[in-house]
């Protein structure tokens, strides 16, 4: 899909998300698990999630100017949003993604 997020994704209501983590650290593992639970419950497959390990892909972290980890970036729909932490605060994650639960 590349770096461009076109209107087709927005039209389909597809959430394009990128989660930056640091390997298999406890916070990273928790963030992945918590986020997947939230997404499956509230978006039911209407999302595309890329998990980026900054140790494996440091250039992506540099391009996105990542300053804290784990970090979730919502690319679309709507304006880009960034959330930091282990995604354990479900209400905060839903608000950040613009999902009314």
N, C-alpha and C positions, 0 to 999 in steps of 0.2 A: 504494500500500500504506500510506502514511502512517507515523506514528511508532509505531504499536502493532504488536508482533510477537506474534501469538497462538499458541495451542497447536497450530494446524494446521501451521504451519511446523515446529515441534518434532516433531510426529508424522511429518511427511514426511522428517525429517532434513535439512531445508533450512538451510544456513548463510546467515545474513543478515549481510552485511558492509558496512562503510562505510570507504572509504579517503580520507583528507583529504590534499590535495597543494597545492603552491604553483605553479600554472600549469604551464609546460613546462620547469621547472628540471631539471637533470640528475638530481638525487636523486629527484624526483617521477616522471620518465620511467622511471628504473630500478625504482622501487618498483612502478609499474603493471605493467611487463613481468615482473618477478620474481614478483609475486603471481599474475598470470594464469597463468604456467607452473605454479606450485605448485598452484593451484586446479584447473586442467584435469587435471593428472596425478593428484591425490589425491581430488578431489571429483567429477570427471567430470560437471559440469553440475548438481550438487546444491547450488548456491549462488546467491545473489543479491548482486551486487557493485554498490554505488553509489560512483562516484568523485566526490568533492566538491572543486572548486577553491575555496580560501578567498578568492581574489580575486573570483570570480564570485558566491559564496554565503557572505559573511562571517557572516550570521546563523546558519547551521548550525554554523559553527565556534564561535561564541559560545555557542550552546545546549549543545554538547558539551564546552565548556570545554577546547578544544584548546590545549596549551601547547608542543608540539613537532611538527615535521613532517618527513617524511610520517608520518602516524599511521593505523593500521588499528584499527577498532573492530569486534569481533565482538559482534553484538547477540543472536544466538541460533544454535544451541541452547545451553542452559546459561547460566551466568553471563556477564555482559559482561566482555570482556577487551580490553586495549589494547596494541598493539605499535607501537613507534617505530623508524623507520629505513627503509632502502631495500629491505627484505625479501630481502636477499641471503643471510642465514643461514637456509637452508631448514629445518634442524632446529629452530631457535628459533621460526620461524613455525608449523611443524606442532605443536610443543608448545603454543604460545600459542592455537592453534585447537582443541587437544584432539584432534588426529588422530594415531593410532598408525600410523607408516609401516613 
